[in-house]
Amino acid sequence: MNRTDSRTRPQNRGGKTNSAPRDLYQEVTDKIIAALEAGTPPWRRPWDPDKAGGPAMPRNAATGQRYRGINVLTLGMSPLAFASGDPRWATYKQAEAQGWQVAKGARGTTGFFFKRLEVREDGTPEGDEEAVRRIPLLRSFTLFHAGQIEGIPPFVPPTLAEAPWRAPEATEIIIANSGAVVRFGGDRAFYSPATDHIQMPPHAAFATPEGFCGVLLHEASHWSGAPSRLNRDLRNGFGSHDYAREELRAEIAQVMICTEIGVADCDFANNAAYLASWLEKLRSDRKEIFRAAADAQRIADYLLAFHPDYATRQAEPPDSLPLAEDGDAAGAQEPMPVAA
């Protein structure tokens, strides 16, 4: 007898029901708003990374592929994400295929992926690609943390030989290879679109080298938005909603990069100044946090690619396909959700 036949299936497997369709955008936005109102931005790490035993970016236990975009935030909000040093997640089917067993009664955590729906205008010829509209649709699937899966091997964090981009000099390598102009002096950190340079206070102004690296990576995230790079609109006045919108993207990207390369001190103290604008935008647009997470992922990918060891590792083919039968899209590119 298959052992899953004698076990109670875990809760929240995402099966079909006759209930009204879920508004996945609103569900995630409501959780993010609640976290912000509680003073705990979900992209911040409420644990000591030195005690976590390895990279905290969530990854798939079966394929090794990292989750991206909005899943970095939603999985990071789960207490399971920082209860131990294990960043692994898997769907029920993936665990079953590996010979592992999701614990009886375990509650799953929702993950998300985008599926493109192609709609062709009536009466148009089959080969006319301009007549095809491609609409990204948000879909959900259920994940279980490694701590909820029986029989899964213990997590062994990568060594520096396996993940050399986590060496202390990683930030210096990224900035040097990017060609970004960094100037030192004064008591403010900022990126100037007019002169295309990053301004940083002197090293001595920071309590720790890690704190300096975190702020530098934040400003480099803004630097990535120049027209010749990722081409985001940076023509916004200080204190405006658009300015706060760019800050949200840079802050999430900063934490993604810091987590990947092992920078422990990743705090950016000015986030409270933008909190009201973030909340207002999220309340008025349920897709904004998805766009912010997608943009932040693009920023993180862009800057991390300047580390040759990381770029080489990412260019290697994955050990297995990242898409599971039940919709787990770990490692897949995340399209930008369109406006409502």
C-alpha positions as CSV (number, residue, x, y, z in Angstrom):
1,M,0.0,0.0,0.0
2,N,1.2,3.5,-0.8
3,R,2.1,5.0,2.5
4,T,0.2,8.2,1.7
5,D,-3.0,6.1,1.5
6,S,-2.8,5.5,5.3
7,R,-1.9,9.1,6.3
8,T,-4.2,12.1,6.7
9,R,-3.3,14.6,4.0
10,P,-2.0,17.9,5.2
11,Q,-4.3,20.9,5.2
12,N,-4.5,23.6,2.5
13,R,-3.6,21.5,-0.5
14,G,-5.3,24.0,-2.8
15,G,-7.9,21.6,-4.2
16,K,-10.9,22.7,-6.2
17,T,-14.0,23.9,-4.4
18,N,-17.3,25.5,-5.3
19,S,-16.5,28.7,-3.4
20,A,-16.1,32.1,-4.9
21,P,-12.7,32.6,-6.6
22,R,-10.0,33.9,-4.3
23,D,-8.5,37.3,-4.8
24,L,-4.8,36.3,-4.4
25,Y,-3.6,39.8,-5.0
26,Q,-5.7,41.2,-2.2
27,E,-4.8,38.3,0.2
28,V,-1.1,39.0,-0.2
29,T,-1.5,42.8,0.0
30,D,-3.6,42.5,3.2
31,K,-0.8,40.5,4.8
32,I,1.9,43.0,3.7
33,I,-0.2,45.9,5.0
34,A,-0.8,44.2,8.3
35,A,3.0,43.5,8.7
36,L,3.8,47.2,7.8
37,E,1.2,48.5,10.3
38,A,2.8,46.2,13.0
39,G,6.2,47.8,12.3
40,T,7.7,44.6,10.8
41,P,8.3,45.0,7.1
42,P,8.1,41.4,5.7
43,W,11.3,41.7,3.7
44,R,13.3,42.3,6.9
45,R,14.9,39.4,8.6
46,P,13.9,39.1,12.3
47,W,16.7,36.6,13.1
48,D,20.4,36.5,13.5
49,P,21.9,35.4,10.1
50,D,25.1,34.4,11.9
51,K,23.1,31.7,13.7
52,A,21.0,30.6,10.8
53,G,23.7,28.4,9.3
54,G,23.5,29.5,5.7
55,P,21.7,31.6,3.1
56,A,18.2,32.5,4.1
57,M,16.8,33.0,0.6
58,P,14.0,30.4,0.2
59,R,14.7,27.5,-2.1
60,N,13.0,24.4,-3.3
61,A,14.1,21.3,-1.4
62,A,13.7,19.0,-4.5
63,T,15.3,21.1,-7.2
64,G,17.5,23.5,-5.3
65,Q,16.1,26.4,-7.2
66,R,15.5,29.7,-5.4
67,Y,12.1,31.2,-5.1
68,R,11.8,34.7,-6.6
69,G,9.9,37.9,-6.5
70,I,6.7,37.9,-4.3
71,N,7.5,34.4,-3.0
72,V,10.6,35.8,-1.2
73,L,8.3,38.0,0.8
74,T,5.4,35.6,1.4
75,L,7.6,32.7,2.4
76,G,9.8,35.1,4.5
77,M,6.7,36.1,6.5
78,S,6.2,32.5,7.7
79,P,7.6,31.9,11.2
80,L,8.9,28.6,9.8
81,A,11.3,30.6,7.6
82,F,13.4,31.8,10.5
83,A,12.7,29.2,13.2
84,S,15.8,27.4,12.0
85,G,18.6,27.7,9.5
86,D,16.7,25.7,6.9
87,P,15.5,27.7,3.9
88,R,14.0,24.7,2.0
89,W,10.4,24.3,0.9
90,A,8.5,21.8,-1.3
91,T,5.1,20.9,-2.5
92,Y,3.3,17.8,-1.3
93,K,3.9,16.0,-4.6
94,Q,7.6,17.0,-4.6
95,A,8.1,15.6,-1.1
96,E,6.2,12.4,-2.0
97,A,8.3,11.9,-5.1
98,Q,11.5,12.2,-3.0
99,G,10.3,9.5,-0.6
100,W,9.6,12.1,2.1
101,Q,6.3,12.6,4.0
102,V,4.6,15.8,4.9
103,A,3.7,15.6,8.6
104,K,0.1,14.8,9.4
105,G,-2.0,17.9,9.8
106,A,0.7,20.3,8.7
107,R,-0.6,23.6,7.4
108,G,0.8,24.7,4.1
109,T,2.1,28.1,3.1
110,T,0.8,29.6,-0.2
111,G,3.2,30.3,-3.0
112,F,2.5,32.1,-6.3
113,F,3.4,31.9,-9.9
114,F,2.2,33.7,-13.1
115,K,0.7,31.8,-16.0
116,R,0.3,33.6,-19.3
117,L,-3.1,33.3,-21.0
118,E,-3.1,33.9,-24.7
119,V,-6.2,35.4,-26.2
120,R,-6.6,35.7,-30.0
121,E,-8.9,38.3,-31.5
122,D,-11.8,36.7,-33.4
123,G,-11.3,36.4,-37.2
124,T,-7.6,37.1,-37.2
125,P,-5.3,34.7,-39.1
126,E,-3.5,32.0,-37.2
127,G,0.0,33.4,-37.9
128,D,-0.8,37.0,-36.9
129,E,1.1,37.4,-33.6
130,E,0.1,41.0,-33.2
131,A,-3.5,39.8,-32.8
132,V,-2.6,37.7,-29.7
133,R,-2.9,39.3,-26.3
134,R,-0.8,37.6,-23.5
135,I,-2.4,38.2,-20.1
136,P,-0.4,37.1,-16.9
137,L,-2.7,35.3,-14.5
138,L,-1.7,34.8,-10.9
139,R,-2.0,31.2,-9.7
140,S,-1.2,29.7,-6.2
141,F,0.2,26.5,-4.9
142,T,0.9,25.1,-1.5
143,L,4.4,24.7,0.0
144,F,5.6,23.0,3.1
145,H,8.7,23.9,5.0
146,A,11.4,21.3,5.5
147,G,10.6,21.4,9.2
148,Q,7.2,20.0,8.3
149,I,8.5,17.2,6.1
150,E,9.5,13.8,7.7
151,G,12.4,11.9,6.2
152,I,14.0,15.0,4.5
153,P,17.8,15.0,4.9
154,P,19.3,17.6,7.3
155,F,20.1,20.9,5.6
156,V,23.8,21.4,5.0
157,P,24.6,25.0,4.3
158,P,27.0,25.7,1.4
159,T,30.6,26.3,2.2
160,L,32.5,29.4,0.9
161,A,34.0,27.1,-1.8
162,E,30.5,26.2,-3.0
163,A,29.2,29.8,-2.7
164,P,32.2,32.1,-3.0
165,W,30.0,35.1,-3.5
166,R,29.3,35.0,0.2
167,A,32.9,36.1,1.1
168,P,33.3,39.4,2.9
169,E,34.6,41.2,-0.2
170,A,31.5,40.4,-2.2
171,T,30.0,43.9,-2.1
172,E,33.4,45.4,-3.2
173,I,33.6,43.0,-6.1
174,I,30.0,43.8,-7.2
175,I,30.5,47.6,-7.1
176,A,33.9,47.5,-8.7
177,N,32.7,45.4,-11.6
178,S,29.5,47.4,-12.1
179,G,31.6,50.5,-12.9
180,A,29.4,52.7,-10.6
181,V,31.0,55.9,-9.5
182,V,31.1,56.2,-5.7
183,R,32.1,59.4,-4.0
184,F,32.7,59.8,-0.2
185,G,32.0,62.7,2.1
186,G,29.2,64.3,3.9
187,D,26.5,62.8,6.2
188,R,24.1,61.5,3.5
189,A,23.9,58.5,1.3
190,F,22.1,58.9,-2.0
191,Y,22.3,58.2,-5.7
192,S,22.2,61.3,-8.0
193,P,20.6,60.7,-11.4
194,A,21.9,64.1,-12.6
195,T,25.5,63.2,-12.2
196,D,25.1,59.3,-12.2
197,H,27.1,58.8,-9.0
198,I,26.6,57.3,-5.6
199,Q,27.4,59.5,-2.6
200,M,28.4,57.7,0.6
201,P,29.5,59.0,4.1
202,P,33.0,57.9,5.0
203,H,33.5,54.4,6.2
204,A,34.2,55.6,9.7
205,A,30.7,56.9,10.0
206,F,29.3,53.4,10.0
207,A,29.2,51.2,13.1
208,T,30.1,48.1,11.2
209,P,31.6,47.2,7.8
210,E,28.4,45.3,7.1
211,G,26.3,48.4,7.7
212,F,28.4,50.3,5.2
213,C,27.9,47.4,2.6
214,G,24.1,47.3,3.2
215,V,23.7,51.1,2.6
216,L,26.0,51.0,-0.5
217,L,24.0,48.1,-2.0
218,H,20.8,50.1,-1.3
219,E,22.2,53.1,-3.3
220,A,23.4,50.8,-6.0
221,S,19.9,49.5,-6.3
222,H,18.8,53.1,-7.2
223,W,21.8,53.4,-9.5
224,S,20.5,50.4,-11.4
225,G,17.4,52.4,-12.5
226,A,19.3,54.7,-14.9
227,P,18.1,54.7,-18.5
228,S,21.2,52.9,-19.7
229,R,20.6,50.1,-17.2
230,L,17.1,48.9,-16.0
231,N,15.4,52.2,-17.0
232,R,13.1,53.0,-14.1
233,D,11.6,56.5,-13.8
234,L,13.9,58.2,-11.2
235,R,12.6,61.7,-12.0
236,N,10.7,62.2,-8.7
237,G,11.0,64.7,-6.0
238,F,12.1,63.8,-2.5
239,G,9.1,63.1,-0.3
240,S,6.7,62.3,-3.2
241,H,4.8,59.1,-3.6
242,D,6.9,58.2,-6.6
243,Y,10.0,58.7,-4.6
244,A,8.7,56.4,-1.9
245,R,7.7,53.9,-4.6
246,E,11.3,53.7,-5.8
247,E,12.5,53.4,-2.2
248,L,10.3,50.4,-1.7
249,R,11.9,48.7,-4.6
250,A,15.4,49.5,-3.5
251,E,14.8,48.4,0.0
252,I,13.4,45.0,-1.0
253,A,16.3,44.6,-3.5
254,Q,18.8,45.5,-0.9
255,V,17.6,42.8,1.5
256,M,17.5,40.2,-1.3
257,I,21.1,41.0,-2.3
258,C,22.4,41.2,1.3
259,T,20.7,37.9,2.1
260,E,22.3,36.2,-1.0
261,I,25.8,37.4,-0.3
262,G,25.7,37.1,3.4
263,V,25.8,40.8,4.6
264,A,24.3,40.5,8.1
265,D,23.7,44.2,8.8
266,C,21.1,45.2,6.2
267,D,19.1,47.9,8.0
268,F,18.1,51.1,6.3
269,A,16.9,53.5,8.9
270,N,14.9,55.9,6.7
271,N,12.2,53.3,5.8
272,A,9.9,54.7,8.4
273,A,9.7,58.0,6.5
274,Y,8.1,56.2,3.6
275,L,5.8,54.0,5.5
276,A,2.7,56.2,5.1
277,S,3.2,56.4,1.3
278,W,3.8,52.7,1.0
279,L,0.6,51.9,2.9
280,E,-1.4,54.4,0.9
281,K,-0.2,52.9,-2.4
282,L,-0.8,49.3,-1.3
283,R,-4.3,50.1,-0.1
284,S,-5.2,51.7,-3.4
285,D,-3.6,49.2,-5.7
286,R,-3.6,45.5,-4.7
287,K,-1.0,44.6,-7.4
288,E,1.6,47.2,-6.3
289,I,3.5,44.9,-4.0
290,F,3.7,42.3,-6.8
291,R,5.2,44.9,-9.1
292,A,7.6,46.1,-6.4
293,A,8.8,42.5,-5.7
294,A,9.2,41.8,-9.4
295,D,11.2,45.1,-9.9
296,A,13.3,44.3,-6.8
297,Q,14.1,40.9,-8.1
298,R,15.3,42.4,-11.4
299,I,17.5,44.8,-9.5
300,A,18.9,42.0,-7.4
301,D,19.6,39.9,-10.5
302,Y,21.2,42.8,-12.3
303,L,23.6,43.7,-9.4
304,L,24.4,40.1,-8.4
305,A,25.4,39.4,-12.0
306,F,28.4,41.7,-11.5
307,H,29.9,39.0,-9.1
308,P,31.7,36.6,-11.5
309,D,31.3,33.5,-9.2
310,Y,27.6,34.2,-8.8
311,A,27.1,34.8,-12.5
312,T,28.9,31.6,-13.4
313,R,26.8,29.6,-10.9
314,Q,23.5,31.0,-12.3
315,A,24.5,30.2,-15.8
316,E,24.8,26.5,-15.0
317,P,21.8,24.4,-16.0
318,P,19.6,23.4,-13.0
319,D,19.7,19.8,-11.8
320,S,16.1,19.3,-12.6
321,L,13.1,21.2,-14.1
322,P,12.0,24.0,-11.8
323,L,8.3,23.6,-12.6
324,A,6.5,20.8,-10.6
325,E,3.2,19.2,-11.7
326,D,1.3,21.1,-9.0
327,G,2.5,24.5,-10.0
328,D,5.7,25.1,-8.0
329,A,7.6,27.6,-10.2
330,A,10.8,28.0,-8.1
331,G,13.5,29.5,-10.2
332,A,11.1,30.7,-13.0
333,Q,11.2,34.2,-14.3
334,E,8.4,36.3,-12.8
335,P,6.5,38.6,-15.3
336,M,5.4,42.0,-14.2
337,P,1.7,41.9,-13.3
338,V,-0.4,44.3,-15.3
339,A,-2.4,47.1,-13.8
340,A,-6.0,46.3,-12.8
